[in-house]
Structures are given as C-alpha cells and as structure tokens.
C-alpha cells in the first residue's frame, strides 16, 4: 500500500474495520512507511472497543501504529496496549509527542 490518507470505508479501511458504522465522517488515518497514524479519530460510540479493535487490526495487517499529540483518553488506551512515548520532530510544528506501537 502506498503512503496516503486512509478514508472511512475504502478497501483497506474495511479490512481493518475502519468504517462509517463505527467512526464519524471527520475521521481519517494516514499511512507513512511501516506505520498507520491515528491522528484524527472520532468513535461514534465510546467504550465499545472500536479503537482497540482498530489498533489490533492494523497490527495484524502488518503495520505499526503511531498516535501524535494524543488526548488523555487515547493515552490511557495506548498505555494498556503497550505503546511507547516518543518525540518526533515535525519540520513545521517542531517537537511532537507520539505514542508508538511496533508491528509484531
């Protein structure tokens, strides 16, 4: 798969269960190298396991997961999944906290 934005209900999105039934229309992911970035993700129903399932499916499909500038709830979800805190340097915005889970 080439590096690009992943929109809801596209073929790869369906494969990982990133669908409009579970996530709001403003949601999107971004594939960069060996990682899928979860930078804009809005679940339609909280506490249903949609995000955890999505993370698991991304890893099962052969990619790692990165979450830049996470909100506190996402920090909690990622901590339970074994994500590591890192700092990446963005050429425009400077240092950025990124939670990282490598593919298995």
N, C-alpha and C positions, 0 to 999 in steps of 0.2 A: 504494500500500500504506500502511495506517495505521501509526502508531508503536506497536510492540508487540514482545513477546518472540517470537523465531523458534525453534520447537522442531524437532528432527530429523524428517525425513520428511513435513513439511507441504508443501503445494503449492509455495510459494516456495523452501523448503529443498531440495526435489528439483530445482528449476530450477537452483540454484547448486551442486548436488552435496553438500549437507549432509545426509548420510544415515547411518542406523544401521549400514550396512555399513562406513563409514569412521571414524565418530566415536562415542565412548562415550555412553551414555544420559544422563550428567550434563552433557553439552554443550548449550549454547544460545547464541544470538546475540540482539541487541536492535537493532531499527530505530528510530532517532531522527532525524527530519528527513531530510536527504540522506545520512545515514551509517548503516552497519551496524557495531555494536560487537561485537568479538570479545573478550568478557570471560570466558567460560567455555568452553574449547575443549580437548577431550581426544581426540587421534587414537588409533585402535585399533592402528595400526602406524606407528611413527616412520620418518622418512626415506623415505616413499613419495610425497611431493609432495601429500598431501591438503590441507594448509593453504595451500600456494602456489596450488594449483588453486582452492580455495575463494575466496581473495583475488581471483584473476583473474576468476572467475565473478561475484563481487559487483560488481566494477568494470564488467565487460561488461554487467551488468544495469542499470547506471545509478546506482549508489551509490558513495560513498566508503567507506573503511574506517577505523575507529578501534580502537586496542588500548590500553585503560587498564592501568596498572601491569603492564607486560609482564615475563614471566620472561626470563632471559638467552637461552634458545633462541629465543623469539619475537622478541627484539631483533635477533638475527642474521638471522632470516628476513625481518623487516621492512626491515632495512638493505639487504639485497640487492634489495628491491623498491622502494627509493626513498622510504620513509616518512620523515616529518619528526617530530622530537621537539618536543612542545609541553607546556604546562602548562594544565590546566583546573581551575577551582575548583568543587568539589562543596560544596553547602550544608551537608552533614553531615560529610564527611571532610576538607574543606579542599583544599589543592593536590594535584593528581594528575597524574603523568606520563602522557601519552597520545601514542602514535605515530599519525600521520595520513597517509593516502594519499587524495588527492582523486580523484574520478572523472575520467576522461579527457575 
